[in-house]
Amino acid sequence: KDTALNIRSTHQFVVNLVDETIAEAMNKTAGTFPHGVNELEIAGLAAVPSSIVKPPRIAESPASLECVEWCTLNIGANRVVIGVVKRAHLRDDLFDVEKQRVLGEKLFLIGRM
């Protein structure tokens, strides 16, 4: 997929967390597409500029982590990229300004394995 190639060339990436509202779109982006196809457009998602790293964030994501590659571990035919988070973005309704805390009870995050 393009993400692995992009990390190798730029050493930067964004982790876009997914909640239930964009779960179906996440599944669409995981399809098998030729190199250079914009999966975000196919899924109906929008890219917005990041503030520190070159790769864009997903506008609809409840939280995004702008990262730089620290190291990549090759394990058989797979790789694990470990990054240092340089900036975190969180949707306003998920943060309690008065208590200065993330409202974890409002995060309905999901993952795909």
N, C-alpha and C positions, 0 to 999 in steps of 0.2 A: 504494500500500500504506500501511498505518497508520504504519509506521516514519517515512516522510518527513514525514507530517503531524505526528507526535509531535515530531520534531526541530524542525520549524518553530515549534511552539507552546511547547516547553519548553527548547530549545537544549541538551538533554542526551540521551545515548544510551549504550547498552552494546554493545560488539562482543563477541559470544560466539563463540569459536573452536570449530571442529568437528573431531572426529577420526573415525576409521573406525567407532567403536562407535555413533555417533549420526548417521551419514551419511544413512540412510534417513529418519530423523525430520526432518533438515534439509530434505530434498527435499519432505516433506509440508508443511512450514511455508511453502514457496515457492509453494504452490497459489494459485489465484485464488479468493479468498473475499470475501464482502461485508464492508463496513466494520463493525468491531466484533466480528467473529468471532475467537475466541481460537485462533490457529493452534497454540499450544503444547499445548492440550488435545487437539486433533485428532491431533497427532503423538505424544502420550503423554509430553510433557516437562513439567517442573515449573518454575515461576518462584519465585525466592527474592529477598528484598529486597537491593538494592544498599546499600553503606555510605555513599556520597557523593552519587550522583545519584538522581533519582526513579525512572527506569525500572528494572524488576527485571532480574536476571540469570537465565540458564538453569542450573539446578542441575547438570544432567548435563554441562555444558560443561567440558572440561579446563582452559580458561583463559578469563577474561572481563576486558574492559577497560572501566572506567567512564570515560566521556568527556563533555566539554562542547564544544559547537560553537565552533570558532574562526572558520571561514568556510565558506560554501557557494558553489561555482562552478557556474553554470548553463552547460551546454554543449549547445546545441541543445535537444532535448526531455529531456535528461538532466541530472542534477546530481551533483556530487561533494562530499560533506561531509567537511571536514577538522576533526578534533577534537584536543583536548588530553587526554591520558590523565591522570586524576586518581587512579585506584586500579586496580591489577591484582590479579586473583585467579588462583591457580594451584593445581591439585589437588596435595595433599601428596606423592604418589608421583612427581611430576614435578620436585621440587626437592631438591637435595643440600644439606642444612643445613650439613654440615661444610665443604664447598667453596664454599658460598654461590653456587650456580649452578643455572640451569635445565638439566634433563636433556633436551636437545634430541633425543637419540637415542631417547627414549621418547615424544616427541610425534609422532604420526602424523596431522598436520593435513591437512585437505583443504579445497578451496574449490569454489564453484559459480560459473560464469560465465554 
